[in-house]
Amino acid sequence: QAAGRTEFSEMTGAGTYNKGAVQLRDVKLTAGLLTANGAADIDTGGRLSGRINAELGAQRGAFALTGTSKEPQIRK
C-alpha cells in the first residue's frame, strides 16, 4: 500500500448537491505530469463510489473509488 498527498494545480468539473448527496461529473485534475479524470458519488450516509482514469507520463491506469468521504479508498 502507498499513501501520500498530491497538490493539484487545476481541477475542473461539475458538482450537484441534493439533500446531502453529492455527484461529481467530468472531473479533471492536473498536477505536473499527472492528469486524471473521472466521476464520483457520495450518498447521504457518506459512502463514496466512483471511477478515476489517471495518466502519469506514458503510464495509465483505471481506479475504483470506494470507502467514505472521510476515509476514501482507491483500488486498481
N, C-alpha and C positions, 0 to 999 in steps of 0.2 A: 504494500500500500504506500501511497505517496500523499503528502499534504502540503499545502502552501497557499500563497496568495498571489494573484496577478492583478496589477493595476491596469485597467483598460483605458486606453486613450480616447476611445469613441464607443458609444453604444446608441443604437437606433432601434426602433420597433414600435409596436402598438400594444397598449395595455387597456384592459377593461376590468373595472371593479364592480361587482354586483352582489350586494348583501353579504359581504365577507369573502366572496370567492374572487380570485384574480386569474385572468387569462392574459398571457403574453404571447404575441404572434409576430412573426417576421423580425425576430430579434437578431441583430448583428453586432458582434463585439470585435474590436480590433486592439491589439497590443503588440506593436513591433511586427515581428514575423508571424505572430499568431492571429488568425482570424477564425471566428466561429459564428454559426447561425443556428437558429432553432426556435422552438416554441415550448411553453410550459404552462401548466395549470396548477393552481393552489386552491384546494377546496376550503370550505368554511371551517373544517377541522384542522387546517394547516398542512394536510397531506399534499405532497408535491409529486407531479408526474410530468414527463416531457422528453424531448429529444434534442441533442446537440450534435451538429456536424462541425468538426474542427479541422483546421489545416495549420501545420507548422512547417513552413518551407515546403518540401516535397512530401512530407508525411501527412496522411489524412486518417481520420477516424470518426466513427459514429458512436455516440454515447447515450445512455438512458439516464434520465434524472428521476430519482426516487427519494424516499425519506420524507422529511418535513421541511417547512420553511426555516425552522431553527437549526435543523441538522440535515442539510441536503447531502445526498449521496450520488456519485456519478459512477456508472458501470459501463464497461465496454461491451 
